[in-house]
Amino acid sequence: MSRLGLRMRLTLLYGVLFFVAGSVLVWLNYALTARALEQQFTVDIKKVQQLPGMPALGNVISQQTDVSQRATSVLSETLRNSLVTMVLVGIVALVLGYLVADRALKPLDRVTETAERLSESNLHERIALKGPNDEVKRLADTFDGMLDRLHRAFDAQRRFIGNASHELRTPLAINRTVLEVALEEPHASEDLKVTARSLLGTNARYERLIEGLLLLAQSEQELTVRRPVELTHVVKTVLDQPLRKPSVTVHEDLSPALVEGDPLLLERCVFNLVENAAKYNVRGGDIWITLREGVLTVENTGPAVPPYEVEELFEPFHRQQGERVRSVRGAGLGLSIVRAIAVAHGGTVTAEPRAKGGLAVSLRLPIVGGAA
C-alpha cells in the first residue's frame, strides 16, 4: 500500500469507504424489507383466519407456505439486485474517485515539477499558484518564499566568491613580485635569497590552495556555460601540458565522446585526474588513460591504497595514504574538484585501488544523445 501513489491510495480509500457504506446500506435495506414482509405475512394470515366459514386447516397451511416462499423469493431477489447495483455503482465511484483525486492533486504536481526543474541558474522561477487559500495554496506560497531566500543566499555567495577571488589573490601576487625582485637583486646576500626562495615556495602553495578553494566553490554551482564538447580533444589538450613528473609514461586509448558542459571546467577536471595520477606515482611509472562511451578512466602505478581510504580521497584536504595538507605535493583538493565538476555536469566519479598499487579513477559523464 505504501508503494502506491497518493492518487491510487486516495482512490482505494474512497472505494473502501463506499463499499463499507454500501454494505451497511444493503444490510439495512434487507433487514427493513424482511421486517415489512414479515408484517405483511402476519396480516395476510389473520385475514385468512377471519374469512367466513373457516377454511380447512390444510388450505390455511398451504396459503401460509405459499406466502412464505414468495417473501423469501422477494428477499433473495432484493439482496441480489442490491449487491449487483452496489458493485456497479462502486466501480463508477472508483473511477470518479480517481478523477476527483487527480484534480485535487494537480496543484501538488505543479509544486513537484517546479521543485524538480529548479536549480541555481533558474531560482527566479516561482510556482505562483492561483486559487482558494487552502492547504495546497499555502504550501505553494511557502515554497515560493523559500525560493526567495535561496535566491538571495546564492546571489550573496556569488558576490562573496568574486570578492574573495580578488581580495585573496592580490596580496599574494604582490608578495610573489616582491620576492622575485629580491631574488634578482645582485647585491642580495645568500641568506636573503634562501629565505626569499622559501617564502616564494610558501606563497606558491597558498596561491594553489586559494585557487583550488575558489574553483571548488565555483564547480559546486550550476553551470553557466553549456555547449557540446568533444572529450577526446579535452584529454589531448591536457596531455599537451607538461606533467609534474615527466618520468612517467602515458598510454592513451581514446574513442570519440561528445558531452555537454563547460569546456574550461572539463579541462580542469581531466587535468586534475592526470596530475593526480602523475603526482602519486613511482619513478618511471605508467599512466593509462582510456575513454569509452563517455567514461574516462585514468589508472596509475603507485603506492598501494587501502580500499577503506578510497572514498576519503574525494574529501577536501585528503591525499593518498591519509596525508593531510602538510607538504608541497598539493592542496589536497584535486579529486574534490573533480567530483564537484562531475556532479555539476550530471556525472559521477569513482575510484578503485589497483591490485599492484595505484588507483583507477573513472569519470562518467552523460554523452550527447544518450546517457553514459
Secondary structure, DSSP 8 states (H G I E B T S, - for coil): -TTS-HHHHHHHHHHHHHHHHHHHHHHHHHHHHHHHHHHHHHHHHHHHHTSSS---HHHHHHHHHHHHHHHHHHHHHHHHHHHHHHHHHHHHHHHHHHHHHHHHHHHHHHHHHHHHH--GGGTT------S-SSHHHHHHHHHHHHHHHHHHHHHHHHHHHHHHHHHHHHHHHHHHHHHHHHHH-TT--HHHHHHHHHHHHHHHHHHHHHHHHHHHHHHTS--S--EEEEHHHHHHHHHTS--S-TTSEEEEEE---EEEE-HHHHHHHHHHHHHHHHHT--TT-EEEEEEETTEEEEEE--S---GGGTGGGGSTT--GGG--S-STT--S-HHHHHHHHHHHTT-EEEEEE-TTSSEEEEEE--BTTB--
